[in-house]
Amino acid sequence: MILNHLWGLYAHPLEEWQTIDNRHESLRYSLSHILLIACIPSLMGYYSSVYLGWSIGAGEAVHLTHDSALLIAVAMYFALIAGVFALAYLAHWMAVTF
């Protein structure tokens, strides 16, 4: 999991990138982490918009209904996954092109 490599990337990046390169993790392994990590901001967005709300200035806090927050959270989840795939495709395209 890439989260296991975070400290190594900050502390000793050259060795850590070599370790990452040598492991050659499978596509299934990577996809499982993408699907898991994309849940975090979606769930937190749902919770904060329904239970915490937000306010602009000194007005009352605005809260979303459970249904609308759930719809936005699901859309956010799939948008995050699509963004990861778009970025991966862009990186692959640039690696082949340049």
Secondary structure in CASP SS format (residue, H / E / C, confidence):
PFRMAT SS
TARGET T0000
AUTHOR 0000-0000-0000
METHOD secondary structure of the structure
MODEL  1
M C 1.00
I H 1.00
L H 1.00
N H 1.00
H H 1.00
L H 1.00
W H 1.00
G H 1.00
L H 1.00
Y H 1.00
A H 1.00
H C 1.00
P H 1.00
L H 1.00
E H 1.00
E H 1.00
W H 1.00
Q H 1.00
T H 1.00
I H 1.00
D H 1.00
N H 1.00
R H 1.00
H C 1.00
E C 1.00
S C 1.00
L H 1.00
R H 1.00
Y H 1.00
S H 1.00
L H 1.00
S H 1.00
H H 1.00
I H 1.00
L H 1.00
L H 1.00
I H 1.00
A C 1.00
C H 1.00
I H 1.00
P H 1.00
S H 1.00
L H 1.00
M H 1.00
G H 1.00
Y H 1.00
Y H 1.00
S H 1.00
S H 1.00
V H 1.00
Y H 1.00
L H 1.00
G C 1.00
W E 1.00
S C 1.00
I C 1.00
G C 1.00
A C 1.00
G C 1.00
E C 1.00
A C 1.00
V E 1.00
H C 1.00
L C 1.00
T C 1.00
H H 1.00
D H 1.00
S H 1.00
A H 1.00
L H 1.00
L H 1.00
I H 1.00
A H 1.00
V H 1.00
A H 1.00
M H 1.00
Y H 1.00
F H 1.00
A H 1.00
L H 1.00
I H 1.00
A H 1.00
G H 1.00
V H 1.00
F H 1.00
A H 1.00
L H 1.00
A H 1.00
Y H 1.00
L H 1.00
A H 1.00
H H 1.00
W H 1.00
M H 1.00
A H 1.00
V H 1.00
T H 1.00
F C 1.00
END
